[in-house]
Amino acid sequence: MTESTIRKYYEKLLPGNVFSKNQFSESIVEKTELAKNQNELFVITKSDNVKPFALAKVFVENNKLVHENLGSFLILTERIKRTYLQLVKNGKVVKLSMI
């Protein structure tokens, strides 16, 4: 995998596309943002789970794409604002506009 792997993946994660799927549920892409370093991306998804919104971080490790769950929540705006502020504080994302 090259440095452009994350960018290529980011470009394919369009709103409305399936991000993940298993026997219990399916998560649909709501929003994606590429990190400043372009080595990570952040994905907001929506599903029909009890907590319908989730935030994931995707990065390359040992030549594999890793998907890390950063949490799920009932209401998009409050939880995502807190998570976003922490990511910005750490200099991880360029921006993450609210949906």
Biopython code that builds the backbone (N, CA, C, O; Angstrom):
import numpy as np
from Bio.PDB.StructureBuilder import StructureBuilder

atoms = [
    (1, "MET", "N", (0.841, -1.187, 0.000)),
    (1, "MET", "CA", (0.000, 0.000, 0.000)),
    (1, "MET", "C", (0.878, 1.239, 0.000)),
    (1, "MET", "O", (1.915, 1.289, 0.661)),
    (2, "THR", "N", (0.446, 2.225, -0.746)),
    (2, "THR", "CA", (1.204, 3.463, -0.849)),
    (2, "THR", "C", (0.527, 4.555, -0.034)),
    (2, "THR", "O", (-0.555, 4.354, 0.517)),
    (3, "GLU", "N", (1.177, 5.710, 0.036)),
    (3, "GLU", "CA", (0.597, 6.844, 0.755)),
    (3, "GLU", "C", (-0.724, 7.282, 0.149)),
    (3, "GLU", "O", (-1.576, 7.841, 0.839)),
    (4, "SER", "N", (-0.892, 7.029, -1.137)),
    (4, "SER", "CA", (-2.119, 7.464, -1.798)),
    (4, "SER", "C", (-3.300, 6.514, -1.530)),
    (4, "SER", "O", (-4.422, 6.797, -1.949)),
    (5, "THR", "N", (-3.058, 5.400, -0.842)),
    (5, "THR", "CA", (-4.126, 4.440, -0.557)),
    (5, "THR", "C", (-5.277, 5.091, 0.196)),
    (5, "THR", "O", (-6.439, 4.905, -0.162)),
    (6, "ILE", "N", (-4.961, 5.849, 1.232)),
    (6, "ILE", "CA", (-5.998, 6.519, 2.030)),
    (6, "ILE", "C", (-6.753, 7.526, 1.167)),
    (6, "ILE", "O", (-7.980, 7.600, 1.232)),
    (7, "ARG", "N", (-6.037, 8.291, 0.370)),
    (7, "ARG", "CA", (-6.699, 9.272, -0.499)),
    (7, "ARG", "C", (-7.650, 8.587, -1.479)),
    (7, "ARG", "O", (-8.769, 9.057, -1.683)),
    (8, "LYS", "N", (-7.222, 7.496, -2.080)),
    (8, "LYS", "CA", (-8.079, 6.767, -3.022)),
    (8, "LYS", "C", (-9.320, 6.222, -2.322)),
    (8, "LYS", "O", (-10.421, 6.273, -2.870)),
    (9, "TYR", "N", (-9.139, 5.705, -1.120)),
    (9, "TYR", "CA", (-10.262, 5.186, -0.342)),
    (9, "TYR", "C", (-11.224, 6.323, 0.002)),
    (9, "TYR", "O", (-12.440, 6.181, -0.122)),
    (10, "TYR", "N", (-10.661, 7.448, 0.436)),
    (10, "TYR", "CA", (-11.442, 8.646, 0.770)),
    (10, "TYR", "C", (-12.319, 9.078, -0.411)),
    (10, "TYR", "O", (-13.491, 9.407, -0.234)),
    (11, "GLU", "N", (-11.752, 9.073, -1.588)),
    (11, "GLU", "CA", (-12.474, 9.512, -2.784)),
    (11, "GLU", "C", (-13.630, 8.585, -3.142)),
    (11, "GLU", "O", (-14.554, 9.002, -3.840)),
    (12, "LYS", "N", (-13.600, 7.347, -2.683)),
    (12, "LYS", "CA", (-14.671, 6.384, -2.968)),
    (12, "LYS", "C", (-15.751, 6.352, -1.888)),
    (12, "LYS", "O", (-16.826, 5.793, -2.106)),
    (13, "LEU", "N", (-15.477, 6.942, -0.735)),
    (13, "LEU", "CA", (-16.450, 6.936, 0.367)),
    (13, "LEU", "C", (-17.425, 8.097, 0.213)),
    (13, "LEU", "O", (-17.357, 9.083, 0.948)),
    (14, "LEU", "N", (-18.310, 7.971, -0.725)),
    (14, "LEU", "CA", (-19.286, 9.019, -1.012)),
    (14, "LEU", "C", (-20.503, 8.870, -0.108)),
    (14, "LEU", "O", (-20.863, 7.754, 0.267)),
    (15, "PRO", "N", (-21.140, 9.986, 0.246)),
    (15, "PRO", "CA", (-22.376, 9.898, 1.039)),
    (15, "PRO", "C", (-23.388, 8.973, 0.366)),
    (15, "PRO", "O", (-23.621, 9.044, -0.841)),
    (16, "GLY", "N", (-23.976, 8.110, 1.179)),
    (16, "GLY", "CA", (-24.952, 7.149, 0.674)),
    (16, "GLY", "C", (-24.370, 5.782, 0.383)),
    (16, "GLY", "O", (-25.114, 4.808, 0.269)),
    (17, "ASN", "N", (-23.041, 5.685, 0.259)),
    (17, "ASN", "CA", (-22.395, 4.391, 0.029)),
    (17, "ASN", "C", (-22.351, 3.583, 1.328)),
    (17, "ASN", "O", (-22.352, 4.149, 2.421)),
    (18, "VAL", "N", (-22.312, 2.266, 1.198)),
    (18, "VAL", "CA", (-22.174, 1.391, 2.363)),
    (18, "VAL", "C", (-20.730, 1.464, 2.861)),
    (18, "VAL", "O", (-19.787, 1.302, 2.086)),
    (19, "PHE", "N", (-20.572, 1.710, 4.162)),
    (19, "PHE", "CA", (-19.248, 1.741, 4.787)),
    (19, "PHE", "C", (-18.926, 0.386, 5.413)),
    (19, "PHE", "O", (-17.815, -0.126, 5.277)),
    (20, "SER", "N", (-19.912, -0.183, 6.098)),
    (20, "SER", "CA", (-19.728, -1.505, 6.688)),
    (20, "SER", "C", (-21.062, -2.241, 6.729)),
    (20, "SER", "O", (-22.133, -1.635, 6.742)),
    (21, "LYS", "N", (-20.960, -3.575, 6.749)),
    (21, "LYS", "CA", (-22.171, -4.382, 6.744)),
    (21, "LYS", "C", (-21.857, -5.717, 7.409)),
    (21, "LYS", "O", (-20.814, -6.321, 7.161)),
    (22, "ASN", "N", (-22.774, -6.163, 8.255)),
    (22, "ASN", "CA", (-22.669, -7.504, 8.823)),
    (22, "ASN", "C", (-24.067, -8.096, 8.911)),
    (22, "ASN", "O", (-25.013, -7.528, 8.364)),
    (23, "GLN", "N", (-24.213, -9.228, 9.591)),
    (23, "GLN", "CA", (-25.511, -9.898, 9.646)),
    (23, "GLN", "C", (-26.552, -9.121, 10.450)),
    (23, "GLN", "O", (-27.745, -9.411, 10.351)),
    (24, "PHE", "N", (-26.123, -8.143, 11.240)),
    (24, "PHE", "CA", (-27.042, -7.396, 12.092)),
    (24, "PHE", "C", (-27.437, -6.036, 11.534)),
    (24, "PHE", "O", (-28.560, -5.581, 11.752)),
    (25, "SER", "N", (-26.538, -5.388, 10.827)),
    (25, "SER", "CA", (-26.830, -4.034, 10.378)),
    (25, "SER", "C", (-25.909, -3.586, 9.258)),
    (25, "SER", "O", (-24.982, -4.295, 8.867)),
    (26, "GLU", "N", (-26.184, -2.397, 8.753)),
    (26, "GLU", "CA", (-25.425, -1.787, 7.673)),
    (26, "GLU", "C", (-25.201, -0.327, 8.045)),
    (26, "GLU", "O", (-26.124, 0.342, 8.509)),
    (27, "SER", "N", (-23.981, 0.171, 7.846)),
    (27, "SER", "CA", (-23.656, 1.570, 8.118)),
    (27, "SER", "C", (-23.443, 2.292, 6.798)),
    (27, "SER", "O", (-22.703, 1.826, 5.933)),
    (28, "ILE", "N", (-24.097, 3.429, 6.655)),
    (28, "ILE", "CA", (-24.048, 4.219, 5.433)),
    (28, "ILE", "C", (-23.217, 5.481, 5.668)),
    (28, "ILE", "O", (-23.356, 6.134, 6.703)),
    (29, "VAL", "N", (-22.361, 5.819, 4.716)),
    (29, "VAL", "CA", (-21.523, 7.019, 4.812)),
    (29, "VAL", "C", (-22.399, 8.266, 4.808)),
    (29, "VAL", "O", (-23.240, 8.454, 3.929)),
    (30, "GLU", "N", (-22.179, 9.116, 5.814)),
    (30, "GLU", "CA", (-22.821, 10.430, 5.867)),
    (30, "GLU", "C", (-21.831, 11.519, 5.450)),
    (30, "GLU", "O", (-22.171, 12.429, 4.694)),
    (31, "LYS", "N", (-20.585, 11.405, 5.965)),
    (31, "LYS", "CA", (-19.576, 12.450, 5.739)),
    (31, "LYS", "C", (-18.194, 11.854, 5.924)),
    (31, "LYS", "O", (-18.000, 10.997, 6.786)),
    (32, "THR", "N", (-17.237, 12.294, 5.131)),
    (32, "THR", "CA", (-15.840, 11.883, 5.308)),
    (32, "THR", "C", (-14.940, 13.107, 5.279)),
    (32, "THR", "O", (-15.240, 14.101, 4.619)),
    (33, "GLU", "N", (-13.839, 13.020, 6.001)),
    (33, "GLU", "CA", (-12.827, 14.081, 5.990)),
    (33, "GLU", "C", (-11.453, 13.442, 6.020)),
    (33, "GLU", "O", (-11.222, 12.484, 6.758)),
    (34, "LEU", "N", (-10.557, 13.963, 5.231)),
    (34, "LEU", "CA", (-9.176, 13.508, 5.174)),
    (34, "LEU", "C", (-8.365, 14.310, 6.188)),
    (34, "LEU", "O", (-8.521, 15.528, 6.273)),
    (35, "ALA", "N", (-7.507, 13.651, 6.952)),
    (35, "ALA", "CA", (-6.665, 14.322, 7.941)),
    (35, "ALA", "C", (-5.631, 15.198, 7.246)),
    (35, "ALA", "O", (-5.319, 15.001, 6.071)),
    (36, "LYS", "N", (-5.105, 16.168, 7.989)),
    (36, "LYS", "CA", (-4.070, 17.046, 7.454)),
    (36, "LYS", "C", (-2.894, 16.264, 6.887)),
    (36, "LYS", "O", (-2.369, 16.594, 5.824)),
    (37, "ASN", "N", (-2.488, 15.225, 7.608)),
    (37, "ASN", "CA", (-1.333, 14.448, 7.170)),
    (37, "ASN", "C", (-1.651, 13.509, 6.002)),
    (37, "ASN", "O", (-0.752, 12.881, 5.442)),
    (38, "GLN", "N", (-2.918, 13.419, 5.644)),
    (38, "GLN", "CA", (-3.420, 12.576, 4.553)),
    (38, "GLN", "C", (-3.108, 11.092, 4.754)),
    (38, "GLN", "O", (-3.155, 10.307, 3.807)),
    (39, "ASN", "N", (-2.791, 10.717, 5.993)),
    (39, "ASN", "CA", (-2.544, 9.323, 6.327)),
    (39, "ASN", "C", (-3.697, 8.710, 7.099)),
    (39, "ASN", "O", (-3.677, 7.519, 7.409)),
    (40, "GLU", "N", (-4.702, 9.517, 7.409)),
    (40, "GLU", "CA", (-5.885, 9.061, 8.137)),
    (40, "GLU", "C", (-7.105, 9.727, 7.527)),
    (40, "GLU", "O", (-7.020, 10.818, 6.963)),
    (41, "LEU", "N", (-8.235, 9.055, 7.648)),
    (41, "LEU", "CA", (-9.480, 9.709, 7.285)),
    (41, "LEU", "C", (-10.519, 9.383, 8.345)),
    (41, "LEU", "O", (-10.426, 8.371, 9.040)),
    (42, "PHE", "N", (-11.499, 10.252, 8.455)),
    (42, "PHE", "CA", (-12.557, 10.124, 9.448)),
    (42, "PHE", "C", (-13.881, 10.012, 8.719)),
    (42, "PHE", "O", (-14.141, 10.743, 7.764)),
    (43, "VAL", "N", (-14.721, 9.087, 9.177)),
    (43, "VAL", "CA", (-15.978, 8.798, 8.507)),
    (43, "VAL", "C", (-17.119, 8.849, 9.521)),
    (43, "VAL", "O", (-17.056, 8.207, 10.569)),
    (44, "ILE", "N", (-18.161, 9.617, 9.201)),
    (44, "ILE", "CA", (-19.388, 9.622, 9.991)),
    (44, "ILE", "C", (-20.373, 8.731, 9.250)),
    (44, "ILE", "O", (-20.593, 8.890, 8.049)),
    (45, "THR", "N", (-20.966, 7.785, 9.986)),
    (45, "THR", "CA", (-21.921, 6.873, 9.370)),
    (45, "THR", "C", (-23.259, 6.927, 10.092)),
    (45, "THR", "O", (-23.362, 7.414, 11.218)),
    (46, "LYS", "N", (-24.279, 6.415, 9.416)),
    (46, "LYS", "CA", (-25.614, 6.325, 9.993)),
    (46, "LYS", "C", (-26.138, 4.914, 9.743)),
    (46, "LYS", "O", (-25.922, 4.335, 8.678)),
    (47, "SER", "N", (-26.833, 4.370, 10.751)),
    (47, "SER", "CA", (-27.398, 3.029, 10.635)),
    (47, "SER", "C", (-28.749, 3.004, 11.341)),
    (47, "SER", "O", (-29.222, 4.034, 11.822)),
    (48, "ASP", "N", (-29.363, 1.838, 11.402)),
    (48, "ASP", "CA", (-30.633, 1.705, 12.111)),
    (48, "ASP", "C", (-30.432, 1.123, 13.511)),
    (48, "ASP", "O", (-31.368, 0.580, 14.098)),
    (49, "ASN", "N", (-29.223, 1.234, 14.042)),
    (49, "ASN", "CA", (-28.921, 0.768, 15.395)),
    (49, "ASN", "C", (-29.553, 1.684, 16.435)),
    (49, "ASN", "O", (-30.059, 2.755, 16.102)),
    (50, "VAL", "N", (-29.522, 1.261, 17.693)),
    (50, "VAL", "CA", (-30.050, 2.081, 18.793)),
    (50, "VAL", "C", (-29.353, 3.439, 18.814)),
    (50, "VAL", "O", (-30.003, 4.473, 18.968)),
    (51, "LYS", "N", (-28.042, 3.434, 18.659)),
    (51, "LYS", "CA", (-27.262, 4.668, 18.502)),
    (51, "LYS", "C", (-26.926, 4.751, 17.018)),
    (51, "LYS", "O", (-25.976, 4.115, 16.562)),
    (52, "PRO", "N", (-27.691, 5.524, 16.267)),
    (52, "PRO", "CA", (-27.586, 5.458, 14.804)),
    (52, "PRO", "C", (-26.342, 6.086, 14.170)),
    (52, "PRO", "O", (-26.021, 5.777, 13.022)),
    (53, "PHE", "N", (-25.644, 6.951, 14.887)),
    (53, "PHE", "CA", (-24.482, 7.620, 14.292)),
    (53, "PHE", "C", (-23.190, 7.061, 14.867)),
    (53, "PHE", "O", (-23.128, 6.689, 16.039)),
    (54, "ALA", "N", (-22.157, 7.005, 14.027)),
    (54, "ALA", "CA", (-20.853, 6.528, 14.480)),
    (54, "ALA", "C", (-19.754, 7.315, 13.785)),
    (54, "ALA", "O", (-19.951, 7.878, 12.708)),
    (55, "LEU", "N", (-18.600, 7.340, 14.424)),
    (55, "LEU", "CA", (-17.420, 7.991, 13.868)),
    (55, "LEU", "C", (-16.304, 6.955, 13.817)),
    (55, "LEU", "O", (-16.030, 6.279, 14.809)),
    (56, "ALA", "N", (-15.669, 6.836, 12.669)),
    (56, "ALA", "CA", (-14.574, 5.879, 12.492)),
    (56, "ALA", "C", (-13.345, 6.603, 11.962)),
    (56, "ALA", "O", (-13.441, 7.606, 11.255)),
    (57, "LYS", "N", (-12.195, 6.064, 12.324)),
    (57, "LYS", "CA", (-10.926, 6.540, 11.779)),
    (57, "LYS", "C", (-10.351, 5.399, 10.952)),
    (57, "LYS", "O", (-10.384, 4.245, 11.378)),
    (58, "VAL", "N", (-9.824, 5.713, 9.768)),
    (58, "VAL", "CA", (-9.234, 4.712, 8.889)),
    (58, "VAL", "C", (-7.780, 5.117, 8.634)),
    (58, "VAL", "O", (-7.491, 6.274, 8.332)),
    (59, "PHE", "N", (-6.874, 4.150, 8.761)),
    (59, "PHE", "CA", (-5.454, 4.414, 8.540)),
    (59, "PHE", "C", (-4.781, 3.131, 8.074)),
    (59, "PHE", "O", (-5.364, 2.049, 8.150)),
    (60, "VAL", "N", (-3.553, 3.259, 7.592)),
    (60, "VAL", "CA", (-2.794, 2.099, 7.128)),
    (60, "VAL", "C", (-1.804, 1.709, 8.220)),
    (60, "VAL", "O", (-1.083, 2.548, 8.760)),
    (61, "GLU", "N", (-1.788, 0.391, 8.537)),
    (61, "GLU", "CA", (-0.839, -0.137, 9.510)),
    (61, "GLU", "C", (-0.416, -1.524, 9.046)),
    (61, "GLU", "O", (-1.259, -2.359, 8.718)),
    (62, "ASN", "N", (0.876, -1.764, 9.019)),
    (62, "ASN", "CA", (1.408, -3.051, 8.548)),
    (62, "ASN", "C", (0.833, -3.439, 7.183)),
    (62, "ASN", "O", (0.496, -4.596, 6.930)),
    (63, "ASN", "N", (0.737, -2.445, 6.327)),
    (63, "ASN", "CA", (0.283, -2.658, 4.947)),
    (63, "ASN", "C", (-1.183, -3.096, 4.845)),
    (63, "ASN", "O", (-1.578, -3.730, 3.867)),
    (64, "LYS", "N", (-1.987, -2.756, 5.862)),
    (64, "LYS", "CA", (-3.411, -3.079, 5.857)),
    (64, "LYS", "C", (-4.215, -1.845, 6.235)),
    (64, "LYS", "O", (-3.759, -1.005, 7.011)),
    (65, "LEU", "N", (-5.421, -1.747, 5.677)),
    (65, "LEU", "CA", (-6.327, -0.670, 6.075)),
    (65, "LEU", "C", (-6.971, -1.051, 7.399)),
    (65, "LEU", "O", (-7.589, -2.109, 7.513)),
    (66, "VAL", "N", (-6.827, -0.191, 8.396)),
    (66, "VAL", "CA", (-7.400, -0.419, 9.718)),
    (66, "VAL", "C", (-8.565, 0.534, 9.906)),
    (66, "VAL", "O", (-8.451, 1.727, 9.627)),
    (67, "HIS", "N", (-9.697, 0.002, 10.384)),
    (67, "HIS", "CA", (-10.899, 0.790, 10.668)),
    (67, "HIS", "C", (-11.095, 0.804, 12.173)),
    (67, "HIS", "O", (-11.377, -0.232, 12.775)),
    (68, "GLU", "N", (-10.949, 1.975, 12.784)),
    (68, "GLU", "CA", (-11.072, 2.102, 14.235)),
    (68, "GLU", "C", (-12.376, 2.814, 14.587)),
    (68, "GLU", "O", (-12.641, 3.913, 14.099)),
    (69, "ASN", "N", (-13.181, 2.187, 15.430)),
    (69, "ASN", "CA", (-14.436, 2.790, 15.879)),
    (69, "ASN", "C", (-14.116, 3.823, 16.952)),
    (69, "ASN", "O", (-13.557, 3.484, 17.995)),
    (70, "LEU", "N", (-14.468, 5.076, 16.701)),
    (70, "LEU", "CA", (-14.237, 6.142, 17.676)),
    (70, "LEU", "C", (-15.480, 6.439, 18.500)),
    (70, "LEU", "O", (-15.476, 7.367, 19.308)),
    (71, "GLY", "N", (-16.536, 5.672, 18.309)),
    (71, "GLY", "CA", (-17.730, 5.831, 19.132)),
    (71, "GLY", "C", (-18.998, 5.907, 18.311)),
    (71, "GLY", "O", (-18.988, 6.226, 17.122)),
    (72, "SER", "N", (-20.099, 5.599, 18.995)),
    (72, "SER", "CA", (-21.419, 5.731, 18.392)),
    (72, "SER", "C", (-22.272, 6.588, 19.310)),
    (72, "SER", "O", (-22.001, 6.680, 20.508)),
    (73, "PHE", "N", (-23.306, 7.219, 18.752)),
    (73, "PHE", "CA", (-24.063, 8.181, 19.544)),
    (73, "PHE", "C", (-25.465, 8.367, 18.998)),
    (73, "PHE", "O", (-25.746, 8.066, 17.838)),
    (74, "LEU", "N", (-26.336, 8.869, 19.857)),
    (74, "LEU", "CA", (-27.743, 9.071, 19.505)),
    (74, "LEU", "C", (-27.963, 10.292, 18.635)),
    (74, "LEU", "O", (-28.702, 10.247, 17.651)),
    (75, "ILE", "N", (-27.311, 11.387, 19.008)),
    (75, "ILE", "CA", (-27.507, 12.659, 18.312)),
    (75, "ILE", "C", (-26.199, 13.068, 17.659)),
    (75, "ILE", "O", (-25.157, 13.123, 18.312)),
    (76, "LEU", "N", (-26.259, 13.342, 16.420)),
    (76, "LEU", "CA", (-25.050, 13.660, 15.659)),
    (76, "LEU", "C", (-24.335, 14.909, 16.154)),
    (76, "LEU", "O", (-23.124, 14.869, 16.372)),
    (77, "THR", "N", (-25.024, 15.978, 16.331)),
    (77, "THR", "CA", (-24.347, 17.260, 16.529)),
    (77, "THR", "C", (-23.541, 17.358, 17.818)),
    (77, "THR", "O", (-22.376, 17.751, 17.763)),
    (78, "GLU", "N", (-24.091, 17.029, 18.946)),
    (78, "GLU", "CA", (-23.361, 17.222, 20.199)),
    (78, "GLU", "C", (-22.160, 16.300, 20.319)),
    (78, "GLU", "O", (-21.069, 16.752, 20.665)),
    (79, "ARG", "N", (-22.334, 15.061, 20.049)),
    (79, "ARG", "CA", (-21.218, 14.118, 20.185)),
    (79, "ARG", "C", (-20.135, 14.378, 19.147)),
    (79, "ARG", "O", (-18.946, 14.326, 19.459)),
    (80, "ILE", "N", (-20.538, 14.651, 17.939)),
    (80, "ILE", "CA", (-19.550, 14.862, 16.896)),
    (80, "ILE", "C", (-18.788, 16.168, 17.135)),
    (80, "ILE", "O", (-17.601, 16.251, 16.818)),
    (81, "LYS", "N", (-19.440, 17.171, 17.678)),
    (81, "LYS", "CA", (-18.741, 18.422, 17.995)),
    (81, "LYS", "C", (-17.647, 18.180, 19.027)),
    (81, "LYS", "O", (-16.532, 18.682, 18.882)),
    (82, "ARG", "N", (-17.965, 17.409, 20.074)),
    (82, "ARG", "CA", (-16.952, 17.125, 21.104)),
    (82, "ARG", "C", (-15.808, 16.317, 20.518)),
    (82, "ARG", "O", (-14.641, 16.612, 20.778)),
    (83, "THR", "N", (-16.129, 15.309, 19.737)),
    (83, "THR", "CA", (-15.096, 14.476, 19.124)),
    (83, "THR", "C", (-14.271, 15.296, 18.147)),
    (83, "THR", "O", (-13.044, 15.201, 18.125)),
    (84, "TYR", "N", (-14.944, 16.097, 17.342)),
    (84, "TYR", "CA", (-14.260, 16.947, 16.374)),
    (84, "TYR", "C", (-13.302, 17.916, 17.070)),
    (84, "TYR", "O", (-12.165, 18.086, 16.629)),
    (85, "LEU", "N", (-13.754, 18.549, 18.152)),
    (85, "LEU", "CA", (-12.894, 19.489, 18.865)),
    (85, "LEU", "C", (-11.632, 18.805, 19.375)),
    (85, "LEU", "O", (-10.549, 19.390, 19.345)),
    (86, "GLN", "N", (-11.769, 17.585, 19.838)),
    (86, "GLN", "CA", (-10.596, 16.836, 20.293)),
    (86, "GLN", "C", (-9.662, 16.529, 19.123)),
    (86, "GLN", "O", (-8.444, 16.641, 19.260)),
    (87, "LEU", "N", (-10.218, 16.146, 17.986)),
    (87, "LEU", "CA", (-9.395, 15.862, 16.811)),
    (87, "LEU", "C", (-8.687, 17.117, 16.321)),
    (87, "LEU", "O", (-7.514, 17.067, 15.951)),
    (88, "VAL", "N", (-9.394, 18.241, 16.318)),
    (88, "VAL", "CA", (-8.787, 19.499, 15.884)),
    (88, "VAL", "C", (-7.680, 19.903, 16.849)),
    (88, "VAL", "O", (-6.612, 20.348, 16.431)),
    (89, "LYS", "N", (-7.943, 19.745, 18.139)),
    (89, "LYS", "CA", (-6.951, 20.086, 19.160)),
    (89, "LYS", "C", (-5.654, 19.312, 18.920)),
    (89, "LYS", "O", (-4.560, 19.836, 19.128)),
    (90, "ASN", "N", (-5.788, 18.085, 18.488)),
    (90, "ASN", "CA", (-4.616, 17.258, 18.209)),
    (90, "ASN", "C", (-4.059, 17.480, 16.809)),
    (90, "ASN", "O", (-3.103, 16.820, 16.401)),
    (91, "GLY", "N", (-4.667, 18.424, 16.068)),
    (91, "GLY", "CA", (-4.179, 18.734, 14.726)),
    (91, "GLY", "C", (-4.399, 17.639, 13.711)),
    (91, "GLY", "O", (-3.627, 17.502, 12.762)),
    (92, "LYS", "N", (-5.449, 16.855, 13.902)),
    (92, "LYS", "CA", (-5.666, 15.690, 13.047)),
    (92, "LYS", "C", (-6.480, 15.970, 11.793)),
    (92, "LYS", "O", (-6.239, 15.340, 10.764)),
    (93, "VAL", "N", (-7.432, 16.888, 11.843)),
    (93, "VAL", "CA", (-8.286, 17.083, 10.676)),
    (93, "VAL", "C", (-8.241, 18.527, 10.191)),
    (93, "VAL", "O", (-7.982, 19.456, 10.955)),
    (94, "VAL", "N", (-8.498, 18.680, 8.916)),
    (94, "VAL", "CA", (-8.560, 20.003, 8.321)),
    (94, "VAL", "C", (-9.846, 20.680, 8.740)),
    (94, "VAL", "O", (-9.827, 21.813, 9.219)),
    (95, "LYS", "N", (-10.970, 19.990, 8.563)),
    (95, "LYS", "CA", (-12.282, 20.496, 8.963)),
    (95, "LYS", "C", (-13.241, 19.328, 8.989)),
    (95, "LYS", "O", (-12.978, 18.291, 8.380)),
    (96, "LEU", "N", (-14.320, 19.482, 9.669)),
    (96, "LEU", "CA", (-15.360, 18.469, 9.688)),
    (96, "LEU", "C", (-16.669, 19.220, 9.784)),
    (96, "LEU", "O", (-17.137, 19.530, 10.879)),
    (97, "SER", "N", (-17.258, 19.511, 8.643)),
    (97, "SER", "CA", (-18.469, 20.320, 8.641)),
    (97, "SER", "C", (-19.659, 19.509, 9.149)),
    (97, "SER", "O", (-19.742, 18.303, 8.915)),
    (98, "MET", "N", (-20.556, 20.164, 9.828)),
    (98, "MET", "CA", (-21.739, 19.505, 10.362)),
    (98, "MET", "C", (-22.695, 19.162, 9.239)),
    (98, "MET", "O", (-22.768, 19.880, 8.242)),
    (99, "ILE", "N", (-23.408, 18.101, 9.388)),
    (99, "ILE", "CA", (-24.373, 17.666, 8.383)),
    (99, "ILE", "C", (-25.693, 18.341, 8.644)),
    (99, "ILE", "O", (-26.657, 18.117, 7.912)),
]
sb = StructureBuilder()
sb.init_structure("model")
sb.init_model(0)
sb.init_chain("A")
sb.init_seg("    ")
for serial, (resi, resn, name, xyz) in enumerate(atoms, 1):
    if name == "N":
        sb.init_residue(resn, " ", resi, " ")
    sb.init_atom(name, np.array(xyz, "f"), 0.0, 1.0, " ", f" {name:<3s}", serial, name[0])
structure = sb.get_structure()
